[in-house]
Amino acid sequence: MNADLSAWIPGALIPWLVLFALYGLPLLHVALSRRCGGWRPPAGSRCPFGPRAGWLVMVLMLGPVGWLMFALRRPRRASGR
């Protein structure tokens, strides 16, 4: 029952917090956002993944850069202008 509390010193938590902040929160944002499209691919698409899965892969692979690409992308314009 002797718990070693030296592993929970603030210096040991900083890398985990950085990892969660730079990868966990952006992944959560993309997964829950309505802006990134659906989970299923559009009709007639040959790709088996939807836009949301694509954004999740980009954020997972590129980290903060992928999240910035998602957050700063331009919204689609109406086709009639």
C-alpha positions, -999 to +999 in steps of 0.1 A: +000+000+000+030+023-001+024+044-032+054+061-047+043+097-051+076+109-066+063+099-101+036+125-098+059+155-093+050+184-116+081+180-137+070+145-147+035+156-157+046+183-181+055+160-210+021+142-206+002+175-206+021+187-237+013+154-255-024+157-245-026+193-255-009+189-289-024+156-299-053+147-277-073+179-278-070+185-316-081+149-322-111+154-299-119+187-316-119+171-351-139+141-339-166+162-323-168+191-348-197+194-372-175+213-398-155+183-409-183+163-426-197+129-420-181+096-411-194+080-444-180+088-478-201+109-502-223+090-527-203+079-557-170+081-540-145+054-545-127+060-512-140+039-483-135+067-457-155+098-451-141+133-447-141+131-409-119+100-409-095+118-433-092+148-411-086+125-381-058+108-399-042+141-410-044+154-374-030+121-360-001+121-385+007+158-386-002+168-350-006+205-344+001+213-381-028+190-392-051+207-367-041+241-379-049+230-415-084+219-402-090+250-382-079+275-408-094+259-439-117+281-459-155+273-458-171+261-490-188+287-511-223+282-525-222+269-561-244+297-573-221+324-558 
